[in-house]
Amino acid sequence: MTSTGGILGRRGFRTGIEWSAPSAARARAAQLVAEHRARRQEIIRNPHLDTEWARAAVRAPQLLAAVRETIGPDVAVENTFLVVKWPGCTFEIPWHQDGTDARVELDPDRSVSAWLAISDATVSNGCLHAVVGSHQFGYLPFSSEAEHGAERGRADQATGFTADASTALPLPAGSALLMDSRLLHRSGTNTSNGARVGLNVRYAAPGGIRRRDPQSPSPDPISGTSW
């Protein structure tokens, strides 16, 4: 491990951030569940580009303030995923690091990942699990997996980790979690009776994005003047 903890300290994550009033978030979750129920969509790419609620969510004042405090005043959204975990479906997201995949690698000093609970995220419905402090190992080798319509970078060296080695991070609706771009995390199957809805956001500062795929969409600036 390195001797420094990274931009979010030795744990590699920060909680206690509100992006929405809980009642408003739960109402939004109900709308999204109704909207996507027919097709049982599990992953919707980049909703911040074409839906008003997601555009507002990535700019939520307390969330954006926390992001600016972490990576500076100039902030862009590199990517978003809306994830719906339907009850009765076997849908697990494997160990991975948000800052590296087949498209890009994010500078861990100039980027941060956020996970927004739209519905309540509990252990039973598939909340995030993280290996506390694992960001200090740096980026691990990954392989691309086409699963559930999304390509993910899976940290191969992380497959030895089990739930016993990780910390569950349940979140109430309307709250957000900031993560170091290198933090190892996963989420399990929803075993509850209701859908679990969350939004993953990757934020970056200028110079924080190294593209591997030239066709990767341009970042969407939301704060600052250096873009």
N, C-alpha and C positions, 0 to 999 in steps of 0.2 A: 504494500500500500504506500501511497505517497504520504508525506508528512503533513499536508494541508487537507482541510476538509472539503474544499470546494465552495462554490458560491452560496450553497444552502447549508453549510456546516457539515459536521461529521456524520449526522444521520442521513443527509442527502435529500431531505424533504421538509416541507413546512405545512402545517395544517392551520385551522382557525381562520380561514378566509371566507367571507361571504360574497357570493356573486349575485344572489337573488334572495328575496324573502322566501322562506320555506314553502308557504302556501302557494305562491306564484310559481315556484319551481315544480311543485307537485301537479299543479293545474297544467303546466306546459307538458309534463311527462304524460299526463292522461291524453292530451291532444296528440302527441307524437305516437303513442301506442295505438290510438284509433286510426291515425293516418297510415301507419305501416303494418297494421294487423293483417290485412288481406294477403299481402305478399310475404309476411313474416320476415321482412328485411332485418338483418342483424347489423350491418355496417353501411352507413351512408357517408360518402366522402365529401369533405369540404362544404358542409352546410352553411358556413359563414359567408360563402361567396354568393349565395342566392336565396337565403331566408333571413327575414328581418330579425327573428328572435335570436338566431345564432350570431348575427352581426352585432346585436346588442350584448349578447352574453360575453363575447371575447373582449368587449370594451367595458364591461361592468366596472364601475369606479374603484371599489375596494380591490378587486382582482387585478386590474391594470396597475393600480398603485403598488401592489406587492411585486408585480413583474418588473415595473420600472425601478423599484428599490433594489431588485436583484441583478438586472442586466443593464440598467441605465435608461435614460429618457427616450431614446429612439427605439421603438419596438415595432416589429412586423409579425403577422401571423404567417408561419411557414406552411402549416397544414392543420386541418381538423378532421376528426372522425366522430360521428354520432354512432354510438353502440347501443343496441337494444338486445338484452338477453331475455329471450322468451321462456316462460315456464314450460317445463317438459321437453326442452331441447338441450341436447348435449353440445354445449358451445363453451369451450375453454380458450383463453388466450394464453399462449405459452410464455415462459420466461423470455424477456426481451428488454432492450434498452431503447428508449424513444428517439435518441439522437442519432442513430445509425441504421440505415437500411440500404436497399439497392439504389435509391434515388439520391440520397444526400447523406452527408455527415455534418452534424452541428458542432460548432466549437463549444465545449462545455462551459467556458467562461463567458460566452456571449449568447447563451440560449437557456431556456428553461421550459419544462413541460408542465402543463396544468391538466388536472382531471376534475371535471365539474360534475357533481352529483345533481342530476335533474330529478330523479326519484331518490328515495332513500336507498343507500347502498349498504347492505348488511352481509354478514358472513354467509347466510343461507341463500341470498340471491346473487352472490358472485362478486363481492367487493374486491378491491385490489389487495394483493399481498406483496410486500416488498422485502428485500433483503437489506436490512438497515446497514448503511455504510458501504454497500457494495460498489457505489460509484467510485470509490477510491482505488479500485482495481483498473479503472480506465475502460475504454471500449474493448469488448471481447469479440472474437470472430463470430460471424453470424452467417446463417444461410437463409435464402429467400424461400418463403413458403406461400403458395397460393391456397388460401383456405378461407372459406366463407366470403369469397369475393374480394379479399384484401391481401396484398403482399406484405408480409411482415419480416423484419429482421429478427431472427431468433438467436439468442446468444448460446452457442453450442456448449460452451464451458459451464453454462448455468444449469444444464439438465440434471446435474447431480444434486441440486438444491431440492428440498422437499418443503411441504407446508410447515414442518417442524422447525425449519431453519429460517422461516420468514415471519413477518409480522403482519397480521390482518389490519387493514386500514378502513374500517367502516366509516361512512360519512352520511350525515343527514342531508336531505334535499336542500338545495340552495347553498351548500358549502363547497369549497374547492380545496384541492391539494396541489401544491407546487412540488415538482420533483427535479432533481439534477438530471440532465439529459442522459447520464450514464447509469442511473439507478436501475438495478434489476428488479423487475416486478412482473406479476402475472395476475390473472383472475380466473376463477373456477366457474363451474356450471351453476346456473340458477336452479336451486332445488325448492324454491318457494312457490307460492301460487300466483304471484304477480310478476309483471315485467320489470326488469331493472334497466334504467335509461341513464346514460352518461355521455359526456362530451369530452373528448381528448383534444387538447390544443398544444401545438408546438410554437413557442414564441422565439424570436431571434432578434439580436441587435445587428447593426451594420457590420459586415465582415464575418458574421457568425455562421454562414451557410456555405458549405463546399458541395457543389453539385456533382454527382456521379452521372446523372442522366440529364443531358442538355434539354430534353423535352419536359423536364419537371416544371410545374407552374411557378411563376414568379411570386415572391412573398408579397403579402398584402400589408403595407404600412398602416399602422393605426395610431402611432404616437411619435412626436418628435419632428425634427426638420432636416435631418441628415440623410434622407433617402433621395 
